[in-house]
Amino acid sequence: MTTNYTKVFQDADAVEKYEHITYAPDSYASRINERQQAYLRDLVARQFGRKLPAQHDFACGTGRAIRTLHGLVREAHGYDTSAEMMAKAEQVGSQAKWHQIPADGPVPNPVPAGHPAIVTLFRLLLNVDEAVRDRAIEFAGKVLSTPDSGVLVVENHGNAGSVRHLRARRHSGERWFAELSHAEIVTLLDRHGFEIIERKGFTMLTESLSRNPVARAIDTAARALPGTDGLAVNVLYTARRRK
């Protein structure tokens, strides 16, 4: 994970800002997170029933995905390059065993925790290069070696198919924020033997538009319509190993 993005979170002040400002109550990020929580808890109930999975959260940060599944997994493991992030995760009540991993080199080995399992991968793919993405999905493949092993859930928080894309270039044509397309996600997962079984969008709005109550009402109505997930800014993909 040798990128500027990951190096930022070796700093305690940056970690504090991420946890308490980016995800402040009723912020753009926290509203999306609340919707993701409801979806993920339902997903685990549908996919695993009464057989609780083990959770492996890669690039776990402050443990937000781990907190989402409290009570629905038999054990949780968080993996991150940043000791500061994992210390904050512990401080804010995320319940897991923490594993600091190298920023680069061989793909880390997951802790043996048995099957079924769920691998969660949030807020990473968009901000790193292709080699880091491959490393992350290869880690998931070590956990989920067969279709019956469990599921992988990855977040794309900059979908290139969304309305946000209309503002993706300004002035001389320079892109001013990162994007990943549906096709790029499909290709990445396919390259490591995964197939997408679900896709769920969580907002059509940019952060600036999300402050407008009329826009928020329209967004709520739009998200309820079938076939709109591909237009969302923030999308979760659930994947399983191909047979």
C-alpha positions in Angstrom: 0.0 0.0 0.0 2.8 2.4 -0.8 0.7 5.4 -1.8 0.3 8.9 -0.5 -3.2 8.0 0.6 -2.1 5.2 2.9 0.9 7.2 4.2 -1.5 9.9 5.4 -3.0 7.6 8.0 0.3 7.0 9.8 -0.4 10.4 11.3 -2.5 10.4 14.5 -4.1 13.8 13.7 -5.2 12.6 10.3 -6.7 9.5 11.9 -8.6 11.7 14.4 -10.0 13.9 11.6 -11.0 10.9 9.6 -13.0 9.3 12.4 -14.5 12.4 14.0 -14.9 15.0 11.2 -15.3 13.0 8.0 -17.7 10.7 9.8 -19.3 13.3 12.1 -23.0 12.7 12.9 -25.2 13.5 9.9 -22.2 14.1 7.6 -22.3 12.9 4.0 -20.0 10.0 4.9 -21.9 9.0 8.0 -25.3 8.9 6.2 -23.9 6.6 3.6 -22.3 4.5 6.3 -25.7 4.1 8.0 -27.3 2.8 4.8 -24.4 0.4 4.3 -24.7 -0.9 7.8 -28.4 -1.8 7.2 -27.5 -3.5 3.9 -24.6 -5.4 5.2 -26.4 -6.8 8.2 -29.2 -8.0 6.0 -26.7 -9.4 3.5 -25.0 -11.5 6.3 -28.4 -12.8 7.4 -29.3 -13.8 3.8 -26.0 -15.3 2.9 -25.1 -17.2 6.1 -28.3 -17.7 8.0 -27.6 -19.0 11.5 -24.0 -20.1 10.7 -22.0 -17.1 11.8 -19.0 -16.2 9.5 -15.6 -15.1 10.5 -14.8 -11.5 9.3 -11.6 -10.5 7.7 -11.5 -6.7 7.1 -8.6 -5.7 4.9 -7.4 -2.1 5.2 -9.6 -2.0 8.2 -8.8 1.6 9.2 -10.8 2.5 12.3 -12.9 -0.6 12.1 -16.1 0.8 10.7 -16.9 -2.3 8.7 -16.1 -4.4 11.8 -18.5 -2.4 14.0 -21.1 -2.8 11.3 -21.1 -6.6 11.8 -20.8 -6.7 15.6 -22.9 -9.6 16.9 -23.2 -11.2 13.4 -19.8 -12.8 13.1 -18.1 -15.5 15.3 -14.8 -13.6 15.2 -13.3 -10.6 13.5 -9.8 -9.8 12.2 -8.7 -6.3 11.1 -5.6 -5.9 8.9 -4.0 -2.5 8.2 -0.6 -0.9 7.6 -1.4 1.8 10.1 -0.9 1.1 13.8 -2.5 4.5 14.5 -5.7 3.5 12.6 -6.0 0.3 14.5 -5.4 2.0 17.9 -8.2 4.4 17.1 -10.4 1.4 16.1 -9.8 -0.1 19.5 -10.5 3.2 21.2 -13.9 3.7 19.5 -15.1 0.2 20.4 -14.4 -1.9 17.4 -14.2 -5.5 18.6 -11.6 -7.5 16.7 -8.1 -8.9 16.7 -5.7 -6.4 15.0 -2.9 -7.4 12.6 -0.5 -4.8 11.2 0.7 -5.8 7.7 3.5 -4.5 5.6 2.8 -1.8 3.1 4.2 -3.8 0.2 5.8 -7.2 -0.6 4.1 -10.6 -0.6 0.4 -10.8 -0.1 -0.3 -11.1 3.7 -1.6 -14.4 5.0 -5.0 -14.2 6.7 -5.4 -15.6 10.1 -6.8 -19.2 10.0 -10.4 -18.7 11.1 -12.3 -21.3 9.2 -15.3 -21.0 7.0 -17.7 -19.6 6.2 -16.1 -16.2 6.1 -16.8 -12.7 4.9 -14.0 -10.4 3.6 -14.7 -6.7 3.7 -12.7 -4.1 1.8 -13.8 -0.5 2.2 -12.5 2.8 1.0 -9.3 1.4 -0.5 -9.7 0.5 -4.2 -10.4 4.0 -5.4 -7.4 5.6 -3.9 -4.6 3.2 -4.8 -2.9 1.9 -7.9 -3.7 -1.4 -9.7 -1.0 -3.3 -8.0 -2.4 -2.5 -4.6 -5.9 -3.4 -5.7 -4.6 -6.8 -7.0 -2.9 -7.4 -3.7 -6.1 -6.7 -1.7 -8.2 -9.0 -3.9 -5.5 -11.7 -3.8 -5.7 -11.5 0.0 -9.4 -12.1 -0.3 -8.8 -15.1 -2.5 -6.6 -16.6 0.2 -9.6 -16.5 2.6 -12.2 -17.5 0.1 -10.7 -20.3 -1.9 -14.0 -21.9 -3.1 -17.6 -20.8 -3.8 -18.7 -22.2 -0.5 -16.1 -20.4 1.5 -18.2 -17.2 1.8 -18.4 -13.8 0.2 -16.3 -10.7 -0.5 -17.7 -7.2 -0.2 -15.9 -4.3 -1.8 -16.7 -0.6 -1.9 -16.3 1.7 -4.8 -16.9 5.2 -3.4 -16.3 7.0 -6.7 -18.3 5.2 -9.3 -17.5 6.5 -12.8 -21.0 5.7 -14.0 -22.7 8.1 -11.5 -23.9 11.7 -11.9 -20.8 12.8 -10.1 -18.9 11.8 -13.3 -20.4 14.9 -15.0 -18.2 17.1 -12.8 -15.1 14.9 -13.2 -13.2 17.3 -15.4 -12.7 21.0 -15.2 -10.7 23.8 -16.8 -8.1 22.1 -19.1 -9.5 18.7 -18.8 -7.7 17.5 -15.7 -9.6 15.0 -13.5 -10.0 16.4 -10.0 -11.1 13.3 -8.2 -10.6 9.6 -8.5 -13.1 7.3 -10.2 -13.5 3.6 -10.9 -16.0 2.2 -13.4 -18.2 -0.9 -13.1 -16.2 -2.5 -15.9 -12.9 -1.9 -13.9 -14.4 -3.5 -10.8 -15.7 -6.5 -12.8 -12.3 -7.0 -14.5 -10.4 -6.8 -11.2 -12.6 -9.3 -9.5 -12.7 -11.6 -12.5 -8.9 -11.6 -12.7 -8.8 -13.2 -9.2 -11.6 -15.7 -9.8 -14.5 -13.8 -8.3 -17.9 -13.2 -9.8 -20.3 -10.4 -8.7 -23.6 -11.7 -7.2 -25.0 -8.3 -6.0 -24.5 -4.6 -6.5 -26.0 -2.0 -4.3 -25.9 1.8 -4.5 -26.2 4.2 -1.5 -26.5 7.7 -2.9 -26.8 9.5 -6.2 -25.7 12.8 -4.8 -22.3 14.6 -4.5 -21.4 15.8 -1.1 -22.4 19.4 -1.9 -25.8 18.4 -3.2 -26.4 16.2 -0.1 -26.9 19.4 1.9 -30.0 20.3 -0.1 -33.2 18.8 1.4 -35.0 18.6 -1.9 -32.1 16.8 -3.5 -32.0 14.4 -0.6 -35.7 13.6 -1.0 -35.2 13.0 -4.8 -32.2 10.7 -4.0 -34.2 8.6 -1.6 -36.9 8.1 -4.2 -34.4 7.3 -6.9 -32.6 4.7 -4.8 -35.9 2.9 -4.4 -36.2 2.4 -8.1 -34.9 -0.9 -9.7 -31.9 -0.6 -11.9 -30.5 2.6 -10.4 -27.5 1.1 -8.5 -25.2 1.7 -11.4 -25.9 5.4 -11.2 -24.9 5.8 -7.6 -21.8 7.6 -6.5 -21.1 5.0 -3.7 -21.5 1.3 -4.6 -21.0 -2.0 -2.8 -20.2 -5.1 -4.7 -20.7 -8.6 -3.2 -18.7 -11.4 -5.0 -18.2 -15.1 -4.6 -15.5 -17.4 -6.0 -16.5 -18.8 -9.4 -17.4 -22.5 -9.6 
